[in-house]
């Protein structure tokens, strides 16, 4: 499908399940875009080694999220 230019939107709270099949991800926090990019970019922009830890670390560390996973 990718070769044909088609996109699929996958909505999930299970972040481990999106790491492999998704080329691009968007993370919403409090109804706002917190991050848009690749899984690798999300992990590279944090001190955590995987997407779920990066997300959970950010949300649990600070109630006043700065929206920069």
N, C-alpha and C positions, 0 to 999 in steps of 0.2 A: 504494500500500500504506500509506503514511503516513496518508492520510486515513481509512483503515479501522482505524487503530490497530495495525498490524502492525509488527514490528521484525525486522531482519535483523542478525545478528552477522557482521562481517567481520573475520577475523583475518589480519594481514599484517605482514611485516617491511619492506615497501616503503611507507614513510610517505607518499610523494608520492601514491600511489594511493588513500589514504583521505581526503585533504584535501577533495576535491570531493564524493564521494558520501555522506559521513558527517556527520550532524547532531551527534552526540556521539562522543567518543573516550575510550578508557581506555588508559593506557600503563602497562605492567608493567615493573618492574626488579627483578631478583633474586627474582622470584615475588611481589612485593608491588605494590600500587597506588602508582604514582608520581604519576599525574595522572588526573583525570576531569573532563571538560568539553568545550567546543567547541574546534575547531582554532584559532579566533581567540583564545580565552582562553589556550591554550597558548603561542601566539606572543607575545601581549601580556604574559605573565608572564615573558618571557625577554628577553635582549638580542639575540636573533636574529630574522630576518624571516620565517622559515618553520618549519614543524613539524619537518622532518627536521634542520635545523641546530640547532634548539632541543634536540632529543633528543640528537643526536650531541655537541653542545657540552657538555651536562650530563654525559653518560656518559664522555667523554674527559677532561674537566677534573678530575674528582674520583673517585677510586676509592671513597671513602666517601660515596656519594650521599645527599643530604639529602631526596630524594623530594619536591622542590618545583619541578618544571619550570616 
